[in-house]
Amino acid sequence: MDEGIAHYRETQIKTASKGKLIVFLYDGLIRFMDIALEGLPAKKYDVVNTNILKSQDILTELTLSLNMEAGDFSKKLMSIYTFLNTKLIEANVNKDPEPLKFVKKMVLELRDAWNQIVKNSPNPDINEMKKAGGIDIAG
């Protein structure tokens, strides 16, 4: 990767709001699932496996970012993330694109919802985000 692009991305991440970081995680998750989906027809199972594992790592980060003291919403997100992780395992074990497509569809919806939250809150206060979404990403 070009050094200038890498520096730009690093600056973008360091200066992003907590909500925008969640959107970045979803973007990465989608990107890795796309790579895995592209590798399945070509039977590039090493690429598929690597990118599904990266997707699972991001789901783990999203799960760890939940503030479980924030209430029911956090628990529901935890259940969703756990279910999506199970579907990724299924896709990886069976080398089946359908669970991956399902997870991608769900993640796109979650990403769009978080993106709307970020757009509607140009300077989101982290305490309000914790209350609203049960998210707590250490910065």
N, C-alpha and C positions, 0 to 999 in steps of 0.2 A: 504494500500500500504506500502511496505517495506520502512523504513525511509531512507535507502541508495539510493533507487531508486528515492524517492521524492527529495532528495538533489541533485542527479545527474540531474534530469529534471529541477530543479530550476536553477542550474548552467548553464545548456545548454541554457535555455531561456535568462538568464541575459547576456550571452556572445555572443548571436547570432546576426548576422547582421540584418538590417531591412528587407532585402529580405527573409532571413531565417525565420524571425518571421511570414511573410506572409505565407510561406510554412507550418509552424507549425499550423497556423490558419486553413488553408485548410485541414491539416491532422486531426485536431480535428473535423472539419465539417464532413468529411468523416466518421470518427469513430462514431459520434453521429447518422448519417443517417443509418449506418450499424446496430446499436443497434435498431433503430426504425424499420428498415426493418425486423430484426429478430423477433421483438415482434408482428408484424402484424398477421402472420399465427396463433400464439398462442393466439391471441386476448388479449394481455397484453397492453391494451390501455393506462394505466397509464404510462407505460414505453415508449410507442410510443409517447405519448404527451410530456412527459418530454424531450425526446431526440430530438424531432422536435423543441421544444422551445429552447433547447440549440443550435441547428443548426441555428435557426433564430438569436439568440444572436451573434453568430460568424459572420453571414452575416452582422449584424448591425455594429460590430467592423470593419469588412472589409470596409463597406461603410463609416464609420466615419474616417477611415484612408486615404481616398482619398483626395488628394490635388486638389481641384476644380480649382485652379488657374493654374494648370499645363497644361490645355488644353483639347482637344477633347477626348483623351484616357480616362481621368478620368470620363468624362460624359458618355462615352460608358460603362465603368465598372459599374458606378452607375446604369445605365439602366439594365444591366445584373443582378446585385445584387437585384434590385427591382423585376425583373421578377422571379428570383429564389425564393425570399421570398414569392411571390404570389403562386408559385407552392407548396412550403412547407405548406402554409396555406391550400391550396386545399387538399393536402395529409392528413393533420391532421383532417380537418373537415370531409372528406369523408372516412377516414381510408383506403386510396387507395395507394397501393405500386407503381403504375405507375408514378405519379408525383415525388415521392422520387427517383425512379430509374433514371428518367430524370435529376433531379437536381444533383444526384451523378455523372452521366456521364459528365455533364457540369463542375462540380467542379473538377473532375479528370483531365479534359483537362486544366483548369485554373491552377491547382496545378502543372501539368507537365510543363506548360509554365514558371511559376515562378521558378520552380526548375531549369530549363535550364538557366534562367537569373542568378540565384545564382551560379550555377556551372561555368558559363562562366565569372563570375566576382568574383574571390576569395576574393577580398577586396573591395566590392562595396562602392563607395563614395555616401553618402546619398543625396548630391545635384544632382548627376547624376541620381540616382534612382527617385528623385522627377521629374526631367525633363522627364525621359524615361517612367515612369509608373504612375506618378501622385499620388504616395503613400507617406504618411507622418505619420509614427507611432511614437508617442511620447515615449521616452525611459526613 
